[in-house]
Amino acid sequence: MPGFFETLNNLPLQEKKKFFLNVEGKQLEVSLEKKIWGQHIGEKNLTVVDGKIVNKPKVNTTRWKTLQKADKGIYFVSDDIHWPEKVDKGGVTWQVK
């Protein structure tokens, strides 16, 4: 096979593959590991802070109900919320905090 190795040596080098993430409408070049991480998290959940790609801060939307004193409310047997006794003045009600 004459000329095979000469042809092989004359082939142009392949450029390394570039990876991009779409963050806030901008395409940013990142490493393969960062690309995989960004796809796992979701590109819509990422933001750029000081030139670095980070997770968007999560907004806590959980609202818990608690027992609050009220003018008219529930009385419980042995303060067990699963056993209401009566509804009368000065009891407690469930309120969203």
Sequence and secondary structure as in RCSB ss.txt:
>XXXX:A:sequence
MPGFFETLNNLPLQEKKKFFLNVEGKQLEVSLEKKIWGQHIGEKNLTVVDGKIVNKPKVNTTRWKTLQKADKGIY
FVSDDIHWPEKVDKGGVTWQVK
>XXXX:A:secstr
 TTHHHHHHHS       EEEEETTEEEEE HHHHHHHHHH GGGEEEETTEEEE         EEEEEEEEEEE
EGGG TTSEEEEEET EEEEE 
